[in-house]
Every structure is written in C-alpha cells, then in structure tokens.
Amino acid sequence: MYNPRNANTSDRMTAPIIVDTAEAEVLRALRLRGRISRTEISNITGWSKAKTSQEIRGLVDKGYLVDVGEGASQGGRKPRLLRLNNGLGYVIGIDIGATSLELALADVGGRILQRRYETTDVRLKPEIVLGRCRELIGEMLDAQGSRPGQMLGIGVGVPGPVDFARGVLVAPPLMPDWQDFPIRDFFKEFFPSVYVVVDNDVNIMALGEQRTGDGANVDHFIFVKIGTGIGAGIISNGKIHRGSDGCAGDIGHICVDKDGPICRCGNSGCLEAMAAGPAIVEKAIQAAQNGSSPLLSQMREANGGILRPEDVNAACREADQAALEIIRSSGQMVGDVLATLVNFFNPSHIFIGGGIANFGNHLLVSIRQAVLRRSLPLATTRLSINFSRAGADTGITGAVALASEYLFMVEDGLHYSF
C-alpha cells in the first residue's frame, strides 16, 4: 500500500501542468477528439498551417503530445494523427452515490486501467467513506505497478449541491455530516502533488455522456438522473454550465405540488419527493396496503415487508395497473419540469439516466408526452429525448473526464477547462 512518507520527491510531478493560451487551444481540440490531425486542429482553431505546426511542434518537444501514425485518407495523403502522451501519468475518477462508490485509474487520454466498486452509505461520516476511497486508490496504484508521483489529478463526484469553487458540499440533504467538509484537502494530505476537483454527481454523468455517449459533439443537452434523488447536468456550448455558485441543474427541488409531501430539503411538493425512487416505493406500498395491487402486496410479503423500485418495475412488466400508473405519474411530473427547462434552455437532446431509467418505455413515453404537451413547438422541433445508452459507466467515465479537464493550467494562472 502506498504511503506518502515513503515516496521520493523525484517521483512527484506537479499538477496542473502549465501551458500558454495557444497550447491550451490545441489541447482542448485533442481532448474533444481523442486523436486528431494537424489539419483538423487548424480548422478548429482557425490558425494558419504554419502556426499550427509551430504550436504542435512545441507540445511534442515538451512531451505532451505524441504522433500515433496515419489516419484515414480524405482524398489526398493520409494525415498524421496526434494524441495526448499517456506517459504523462494517471488520473483517478471517484463516483460516490447514495449507496455505492466506484473508482477508476485511467491514463490522461481517459482509458480506464483499473477499477474498484463496492457498496457504501453516504450517511456515514466523510472520513469513513473518503478514507475507504483513499485505500482503494492505493490498491489500484499497487495493482498497476505505478509510482505515486505519476498521479496527476483526482475527479470526485458526490450526490449533493457542490460549491465548485471551494470543492465542498453545501447543505446536502442526503449527507448532512459532509457539510463544508474539505474533500480536496483530505486527498491532498495523502497525495500532496495531485490536483483534486469536486463536482455534483449529475454533472459528472453529463461529462461522461459527452465523452463516451450520444452526447459527443452535441453542444446543448441536458442529462437527467432519476434515482434516489433527481438532478440535471447541463451542457451549454459544449461545456458544463454550473451557474455562479455551482448549483445549476438542481431540478429535484422544483415544486410540482405545493400541497405535496415534505421533501428532505424541508419544502413541500418537490419533484424529488414526488417522483424519485423513494416516492415510487412509497406509492407502491400504499397500493399494496389498500388492495389496488394484489401483485405488489404479494411481492411485499415475499420480501419481508419491503418493496424496492425494481419490484414496481417488475410488477409493471406483469401488466399490473397500479404499478403502471405509478411509473406514468412519475414520468409525467419529470416531463412537466423538463418542459420548463426546454422552453428556457432550448436543448437539442435530453438524456435520461440513473437507476429509475431502467423502468423502460412506460416512463420514457410519459416524459416525452409531458414535454411535448407543455413546451413551445419551436423548442421541440428537433428535440430528442432518450435514455442514455452510456449505461452504468456514465458516472465513473465522467469522474475521470473531470480529473483530466483540469490537468493543464494557462500560464496566467487561470484554469483552462477542456
């Protein structure tokens, strides 16, 4: 297991890596495309061929870029392709959910080399959950046979409102003990040379969708997570929109019924309290108790008095009318809120993810119908609403992408987001 006291100073690389503005433009183009030709970089940046060659030559000489051979011909000579030098080091992605945590060690290009997954409970103190993450990082480094100094950055996704500038949770409903806990400092105490970035879990899912899903090359989209809670990650002009304080996209606490149940945030009738996983289970229990669903009643009895969201989904597949209505009702409420966002933001795509996304077409159709019914015609002319096909990897892929985005810093001291 890695101990920082045993690390040689010479093993440590400092992150972020300092670059100038022009170099940052090249690196951003590479980050978006993975492998890219000089002509493509010239087209993206608007530079002349001479300037493009000059900037690329400088980055190659510094060891940041490498030539990876020829690409496909577009009618002339085959272009030479470039990519980031994976020998620069490693990044760590950490995706913390309400009941699980997943970690990945990846190269700077985002290729995952080691993974760890286990259950947890975010209601535990942060020292316990993050301490376990620290142990798992050590395990991955040992398994990879890498030096600690090769670690460059850590991206952490957490299920709550994050003050992005400070990297701390603010009034998180699920995890009150995490309020203002210094997550960055906790990791840097053990890995002092590593840059640490903390963001909301839905934002990192949106990044994952952008990197490996159907959101690639989409400038304006919303990623909606429906699980224990409900939230949205917003991609605007190709970048995450966090708002002035980092809480943009917290749609779970938009009111859908002022006379509805009390939400964990203390208000009444929030979307999360009405349509997320716990609300679906509560409605299913009522249906089992009042006799409107004999099937749910049987499932509850077989499970020792417990129902889970997946039980409601299974009952729906068995054509249970009560379960079907519960799922449709949740989809309609989510769709009503999304319709407001569609009118306001005008995205081209909405991607639905999270555990409740496994409920299938009944949920998706209800969301679509509500959005189309309540949105302006122009806003929905080319709007696509679908489940994310990136699957369960969306979060951890996004956490890796978050770490990679902040490895480079423009020399004036401003971070350059890729």
Sequence and secondary structure as in RCSB ss.txt:
>XXXX:A:sequence
MYNPRNANTSDRMTAPIIVDTAEAEVLRALRLRGRISRTEISNITGWSKAKTSQEIRGLVDKGYLVDVGEGASQG
GRKPRLLRLNNGLGYVIGIDIGATSLELALADVGGRILQRRYETTDVRLKPEIVLGRCRELIGEMLDAQGSRPGQ
MLGIGVGVPGPVDFARGVLVAPPLMPDWQDFPIRDFFKEFFPSVYVVVDNDVNIMALGEQRTGDGANVDHFIFVK
IGTGIGAGIISNGKIHRGSDGCAGDIGHICVDKDGPICRCGNSGCLEAMAAGPAIVEKAIQAAQNGSSPLLSQMR
EANGGILRPEDVNAACREADQAALEIIRSSGQMVGDVLATLVNFFNPSHIFIGGGIANFGNHLLVSIRQAVLRRS
LPLATTRLSINFSRAGADTGITGAVALASEYLFMVEDGLHYSF
>XXXX:A:secstr
   GGG  GGG   SSEEE HHHHHHHHHHHHHSSEEHHHHHHHHT  HHHHHHHHHHHHHTTSEEEEEE   SS
SS  EEEEE GGG EEEEEEE SSEEEEEEEETT  EEEEEEEE  TTS HHHHHHHHHHHHHHHHHHHT  GGG
EEEEEEEESS EETTTTEE S SS GGGBT  HHHHHHHHSTT EEEEEEHHHHHHHHHHHHSTTTT SSEEEEE
ESSSEEEEEEETTEE  TTTS TT GGGSBS TTS B TTS BSBHHHHHSHHHHHHHHHHHHHTTS HHHHHHH
HHTTS   HHHHHHHHHTT HHHHHHHHHHHHHHHHHHHHHHHHH  SEEEEESGGGGG HHHHHHHHHHHHHHS
 TGGGSS EEEE SSGGGHHHHHHHHHHHHTSEEETTS B   
